[in-house]
Amino acid sequence: MNNAVIRRGLVLTGTIGLVGVLGAGVASAHVTANVLGSQPQQGGYGAITIRVPNEEENAGTVKLELDFKPEYAISSVRYQPIPGWTAEVTKTPLPAPVKNGKNLDVTEAVTKIVFTAQPGTKIGPGESQYQDFAITAGALPAVDELVLPAIQTYDNGAVVSWDQVAADGAPEPEHPAPSVELAAASGDGHSHHATTTAAATEAAAPASDDTARWLGGAGLVVGALGLGVGAGAVLRGRKASK
């Protein structure tokens, strides 16, 4: 048997498998905003899910604050009730009227919504749990990207602000703000006025989670291919030595 061929096959298998393992851990969990159904349009209404993963080993998440910029002039935000959590929407009078996505004057806009866990409820400690917070909002502003800074509070008093916006061409910041891309207005005066359901909420998966799963799956596939290549090399070596 050709030992050099065997060594090359084993090295190739190990290298490809290592790439798959490392790739599976590239993506980290962030608070993300995800669209339910069609992409929301400027001037319309959109259903959005904020997915909040827990990242503290010894503490659970007990509050989420989602902020809306006053200049967005969003006049309506509704939320899907979650057992064990309360929600409060805050509307603030604006110093001067602001044009919303429908080019109408808004004098009072939604500036935040706060979800608070009741006693005995939380997103559990460690990295195995998350919670979806589903909302609808509108009329959406005439911007390409809706940025929704979030504040995550843990039961040990720790607070994490997800409010950083990456500059063009720069790498993703450590604590990126949840954001949603908005499509141009269709001209019919309506966006897809979505109804949020539990089933739709379960179906919504964040980009970061998708990335982690794809990378993990790709790692397994590539690792399996590496095993096949290594085994083929060994068989060819046996045949050559006969």
C-alpha positions in Angstrom: 0.0 0.0 0.0 1.2 3.5 -0.8 1.5 5.3 2.5 2.0 8.7 0.9 -1.4 8.3 -0.8 -3.1 7.4 2.5 -1.5 10.3 4.3 -2.7 12.7 1.6 -6.2 11.4 1.8 -6.3 11.7 5.6 -4.9 15.2 5.6 -7.4 16.3 3.0 -10.3 14.8 5.0 -9.1 16.4 8.2 -8.6 19.8 6.6 -12.0 19.9 5.0 -13.7 18.7 8.1 -12.0 21.4 10.2 -13.2 24.1 7.7 -16.8 22.8 8.2 -16.5 22.9 12.0 -15.0 26.4 12.0 -17.6 27.7 9.6 -20.5 26.5 11.7 -19.5 28.9 14.5 -18.9 32.0 12.4 -22.3 33.6 12.9 -23.3 34.8 16.4 -26.7 35.5 17.7 -28.0 39.1 17.4 -31.4 40.7 18.0 -32.8 40.8 14.5 -35.8 42.2 12.7 -37.5 39.9 10.2 -40.3 40.4 7.7 -43.4 38.2 7.7 -44.8 37.8 4.1 -44.1 40.3 1.4 -41.4 43.0 1.8 -43.0 46.1 3.5 -43.5 49.2 1.3 -42.8 52.8 2.0 -46.1 54.4 3.0 -47.7 51.1 3.8 -47.9 48.7 6.7 -45.7 45.8 7.5 -45.6 42.8 9.8 -42.2 42.5 11.5 -40.8 40.0 14.0 -38.1 40.9 16.4 -36.2 37.8 17.4 -34.3 38.0 20.7 -31.8 35.3 21.6 -30.4 35.0 25.1 -26.7 35.4 25.3 -26.0 35.4 29.1 -24.8 32.1 30.6 -26.3 32.8 34.0 -29.1 35.3 33.4 -32.4 35.4 31.5 -33.9 38.2 29.3 -36.8 39.9 31.0 -37.4 43.1 28.9 -37.1 44.3 25.4 -37.4 48.0 24.4 -37.8 48.8 20.7 -37.3 52.4 19.7 -38.8 54.2 16.7 -37.2 57.4 15.4 -39.6 60.4 15.7 -38.7 61.4 12.1 -40.2 58.1 10.9 -43.6 59.5 11.9 -45.1 56.1 12.4 -48.6 56.6 13.9 -49.6 53.0 14.5 -47.9 50.0 16.1 -49.7 46.9 17.1 -48.2 43.8 18.9 -49.1 40.2 19.1 -49.8 39.2 22.8 -47.3 36.7 24.3 -48.3 34.6 27.3 -46.3 35.8 30.3 -45.3 39.2 28.7 -46.9 42.6 28.8 -46.4 45.3 26.2 -46.7 49.1 26.2 -46.7 51.3 23.2 -45.6 54.9 23.7 -46.7 57.7 21.5 -45.0 61.1 21.7 -46.2 64.5 20.5 -43.8 65.9 17.9 -42.4 69.5 18.2 -43.6 70.1 14.7 -45.7 68.1 12.2 -43.6 65.5 10.3 -44.6 64.0 6.9 -45.1 60.3 7.0 -44.6 57.8 4.3 -48.0 58.8 2.8 -46.9 62.4 2.7 -49.4 63.3 5.4 -48.7 65.4 8.5 -48.2 63.5 11.7 -48.3 65.4 15.0 -48.0 62.4 17.4 -45.8 59.4 16.6 -44.9 56.0 18.1 -41.5 56.3 19.7 -41.2 53.0 21.5 -42.7 49.7 22.5 -41.6 47.9 25.6 -42.1 44.1 26.3 -41.8 43.1 29.9 -41.7 39.6 31.3 -44.0 38.8 34.2 -42.7 37.0 37.3 -41.8 33.4 36.4 -41.3 34.3 32.7 -38.1 35.0 30.9 -35.9 34.0 28.0 -33.9 31.4 29.8 -30.2 31.6 30.7 -27.6 30.2 28.3 -27.7 30.2 24.5 -30.5 27.7 23.8 -33.6 29.9 24.0 -35.0 32.9 22.1 -38.3 34.7 21.9 -40.2 36.3 18.9 -41.9 39.6 19.4 -44.3 40.2 16.5 -45.6 43.7 15.6 -47.2 45.6 12.7 -46.3 49.2 12.0 -47.3 52.0 9.7 -47.5 54.1 7.8 -43.9 53.2 7.1 -41.5 56.1 6.3 -40.1 56.9 2.9 -36.7 55.4 3.6 -34.8 52.5 2.2 -34.1 50.9 5.5 -36.1 51.0 8.7 -33.7 50.9 11.7 -35.2 49.9 15.0 -32.6 50.1 17.9 -33.3 47.7 20.7 -32.4 47.4 24.4 -32.2 44.0 26.0 -32.4 43.7 29.8 -31.4 40.6 31.8 -32.6 39.6 35.3 -29.1 40.2 36.7 -29.3 43.9 35.7 -27.2 43.6 32.6 -28.3 45.8 29.7 -27.3 45.4 26.0 -28.0 48.1 23.5 -28.5 46.8 19.9 -28.1 50.2 18.3 -25.0 50.3 16.1 -25.4 50.9 12.3 -22.6 49.7 10.0 -21.1 52.2 7.6 -21.0 51.4 3.9 -18.3 48.9 3.3 -17.5 48.4 7.0 -17.8 45.1 8.8 -20.8 44.4 10.9 -20.6 46.1 14.3 -20.6 44.1 17.6 -24.2 45.2 18.5 -26.0 45.9 15.2 -29.4 47.5 15.4 -32.3 45.4 14.0 -33.3 46.7 10.6 -35.7 46.0 7.7 -35.4 47.0 4.0 -38.4 48.8 2.6 -39.6 48.5 -1.0 -40.6 51.6 -2.9 -44.3 52.5 -2.7 -46.4 50.6 -5.3 -48.6 53.6 -5.9 -51.9 51.9 -4.8 -51.7 53.6 -1.4 -51.4 50.3 0.4 -48.7 47.9 1.4 -49.5 44.3 2.3 -51.4 44.9 5.5 -50.3 41.7 7.1 -52.0 39.8 9.9 -49.5 38.3 12.3 -50.2 34.7 13.4 -48.5 32.3 15.7 -47.7 30.0 12.8 -46.2 32.9 10.7 -44.2 33.9 13.7 -42.7 30.4 14.1 -41.9 30.4 10.3 -39.9 33.6 10.5 -36.2 32.9 10.9 -33.6 35.6 11.3 -30.8 36.1 8.8 -28.2 35.4 11.5 -29.8 32.1 12.5 -30.2 31.1 8.8 -26.5 31.8 8.3 -25.5 29.7 11.2 -27.7 26.8 10.0 -26.4 27.0 6.4 -22.8 27.2 7.5 -23.3 24.3 9.9 -25.0 22.2 7.1 -22.4 23.2 4.6 -19.7 22.1 7.1 -21.3 18.7 7.4 -21.7 18.3 3.6 -18.1 19.4 3.0 -16.9 17.1 5.7 -18.7 14.2 4.2 -17.2 15.0 0.8 -13.8 15.0 2.4 -14.4 11.5 3.8 -15.4 10.4 0.4 -12.3 11.9 -1.2 -10.1 10.4 1.5 -11.6 6.9 1.1 -11.2 7.1 -2.7 -7.6 8.0 -2.3 -7.0 5.0 -0.1 -8.8 2.6 -2.5 -6.7 4.0 -5.4 -3.6 3.5 -3.4 -4.5 -0.2 -2.7 -5.1 -0.8 -6.4 -1.8 0.8 -7.4 0.2 -1.3 -4.9 -1.1 -4.6 -6.3 
